[in-house]
Amino acid sequence: MPASFVPSATDYLRFLPEIIMIAIGALIMLLEPLLGGNKKDSLSGLTVLGFIVALVAAIMANGMPGTSFSNMLIVDGFGTFFRVLVIGVGILTVLSSAQYLKREHAASAEYYALLLFSVTGQCVMATANELIMIFIGLEISSIATYILAGYLRDDKRNNEAALKYFLLGSFATAFLLYGIAWIYGTTGTTNLMDIRAYLLTPGVQRNMVLAGTAAALMFVGFAFKVSAAPFQVWAPDVYQGAPAPVTLFMSAGPKAAAFAVFLRVFMTAFEPITSRWEPFVWSSALLTMVIGNFAALSQTNIKRLLAYSSIAHAGYVMVAIASHSQIGVAAAMFYLAAYALMNVGAFAVITHFSRQGEKFLEVEDLAGLGWKQPVTAALFTIFLLSLIGVPLTGGFFGKFYIFKAALDANLIWLSVLGLLNSAVAAYYYLRIIVVMYMHEPGDSTVTLQPLGAGIAATLWATALGTLILGIYPSLILNFATSSSVLAK
């Protein structure tokens, strides 16, 4: 093997977070048969510890930026941002899952190992500098998430969710692979910066159509992963059918990683052909916002309502991408961080409230929650207000920066329609608040048990983060701006 292909110690240090999570995941699987009666608590604690160590390693790796393993991976501020974000979502998912798994008598090592492996794949996606590595990271994350969606094997809803997610996900992945093959045939490389350099070379104008076709095919694959229209049909059924903590995880971690790849590919490799892919993005953004918000208006199941809400929020991020600017990329990064906090918090409340067998998932089941558990209701209200975009919450500044980026890019009509969609969304979020505080408590609220330690920690952490981003947005926005992946 040539010396230039021999990995160095720095290469391994830059890839250390993924190595740690893979090792902890394998260790958990090996330890389960050897542990005694307290194995469930030990496994969740070991998983959280593994995520924390990986988080520290990711922050340390940011101090030695650069490419690794023959330019296949790149550690930069952009990759570190999304590494920290998805690992943080992994920690909150474990904390939210412990009480749920105990209640469903379903705690096992494979659940925690799958979480670790899925987050590992997401970290690979965030740091990939090469299309083949993007595909590998995407498949590592997706396969683990497919299994998690059907984790409760005896629950028909879980089985249906996993099957739909797997079949439609495989179909979308085929488009992505076809796009990768097409761009390789056109440029002779799968390295993102090399693709960009080729497309900037004088005299290759005849190949721009082929490159645009490749971008369109890859757009289909990415749009499915972020649940952007017209490839969003899987999200409501999968979110509703999957276990509540898995829905919590899917709505934040994999979506953030998919947007990270979307931004890195289209803002670097395909940046020279912006005029060819930009119409796809802004039209998808508009369609995604409209479908998500208007479909949510008629929903009575809270998980399905939040699934359509998640689709709408993907549309807002697409608006930032369509602006194709430094502030647009930074706004998308900020919004994904704020969205992860408020959505994880909202689904954590649902995870707690649903009870065994997830029997109480209708909006009306929340009646009287504000009187029976005022703290839980107050925290849920913070998340809902942030999803609306009320000032002093992270959601407000997220939307503010996104629409500012769109206005700066002269996408005035898209900004106006986005703001109108936000007004529509306020109706179904406020409806939940009205039910919690102004409807008489029902049997579902009367029998509600106190919050578990893990759920409580998740709720307080996400609520605090949501408020901090709403008061001091510069804490993340400055780092996001300096870490923008947009090629100069």
Protein Blocks (a to p, Z undefined) as FASTA:
>chain_A
ZZklpccfklmmmmmmmmmmmmmmmmmmmmmmmpcfklmmmmmmmmmmmmmmmmmmmmmm
mmmgcdeehhlaccdfklmmmmmmmmmmmmmmmmmmmmmmmmnopacfklmmmmmmmmmm
mmmmmmpcbfklmmmmmmmmmmmmmmmmmmpmmlmklmmmmmmmmmmmmmmmmmmmmmmm
mmmmmnopabfklmmmmmmpghilmmmmmmmmmmmmmmmmmmmmnopafklmmmmmmmmm
pcfklmmmmmmmmmmmmmmmmmmmmmmmmmmmmmmmmmmmmmmmmmmmmmmmmmmmmpcb
fklmmmmmmmmmmmmmmmmmmnopaklmmmmmmmmmmmmmmmmmmmmmmmmmnoghilal
cfklmgoklmmmmmlmmmmmmmmmmmnopghiaklmmmmmmmmmmmmnopmmlmmmmmmm
mmmmmmmmmmmmmmmmmcccdfklmmpccddfklmmmmmmmmmmmmmmmmmmmlmmmmmm
mmocbdZZ
